[in-house]
Amino acid sequence: MKASVRKRFHNYFNRYLDPNVPFRQKWVSGWRYIGMAFGLVVEKIRGVDYEMIYHEDNGAEHCGNYTMSPNKVLRRIFNDVGNLSDKGFIDIGCGKGYAVKMAHRAGFRISGGVEYNRYLYDICMSNLKKDNVPTEYVVCGMAQDYEEYGKFDVFYFNNPFQADILSEVLRKIYETHSGRECRCYYLNPTDKAKDEAFLNNGFKLVKVIEDPAESYFKMNVYSNMEWD
């Protein structure tokens, strides 16, 4: 295991020693870590890899970190969207592909992902093929260069890349949805510049989805127009 990955695990568990972290959050995240440990064992047996975190030492402008999106976060998105069968879902910065898999299983018309890191992309493709998830719309490349955003209606950003790249991506999404609704779900919105990127590229904040137990699973929801 890379030293940087060990450090991230260390930081996670140090939350239990932080007196500023509420007990309820420690309790909930503790059970989540136990579930993660169990999941790692199950995945090892199945020959897939969604759970293990990843840190890229030189990838700050692209975020450079991968953690699997929790099921409770994805369920909140799917429930908020409503009717999934006529909509397309794409995870921008899809990592190892878990959100793509869950969107497919939830019943979206199509599900896709964009991942610039070749190492993560290769794991993603292996995972999805083993889980019989279509990979037609899963690509390796820079998100600002992707040309198929018009096929999708729901865009998921989990701790995305820096604001300048995000602005380019959002501009393309907005331009491909003239007269047609789309929504962007931005998980863990702690960077003001990234929030402003949405507002400066035609989107408006329509709601905030809070997590009562874990503040870092808060989501901002942006839309280019009113959602039907």
WOHU-V657658 format. One line per field, one symbol per residue. ss: DSSP state (2 for helix, 1 for strand, 0 for the rest). A space follows every 50 residues. Layout:
ss: ???
//
This chain:
ss: 00222222222222222000002222222222222222222222220000 00011000022200110000222222222220000001111100000222 22222200011111100222222222222200000001110022200022 20011111000022222222222220000000111110000222222220 0001111110000022201111100000
//
